[in-house]
Amino acid sequence: MPYMFLAFIAGAALSLQALINARLSAGIGGALWAAAVSFFVGGAGLLAVQLATRATWPSMERIAAIPYWVWLGGFLGALYVASVITSVPRLGNTSVFAWVIFGQLAASLLLDHFGVLATAPHPVNALRLTGAALVLGGAVMVLKA
C-alpha cells in the first residue's frame, strides 16, 4: 500500500511538473531549453541533498563497470520531459497524461513479456491486453472531450 501511494504522488507531481515546465517553455522560448533548465535545477537539487545527507560517492571503478547503455536513461528522461512540454499546450494536461500512461503501459507490456533487461518475464495475456485496451479507450475519450 505505501508503494501505491508513492506511485500516486509521483504521478500527481508529474502532472504539476508538466504544467510548470510548459510555462517555463513559453517564458524561455522553447521546450528543449525548458527541459535543459528543468534537468539542471533537478540535478542541482539532488546534488544538494547528496551533500546534505553526506551520501557516499560511487568510486570510479564502480562507475566504469556500468554498461554503456545505462547512461541512456537520462536521455530518455529528457526526451520525455521535452515531449510533454511540447504536447501540454496543444493537447492539455489531461490528454497528454492519458497518452503518456497508455504509452507506458504498452511499452511495459512488451518489456515485461520479453523480460527485457534481466527482469523476470511476465507474459502478456488476455486480461492485461483488455486493461491496456481500456486505457487506450480512455485516452481517446479524454482527447475527444
Disulfide bonds with the S-S distance in Angstrom:
none
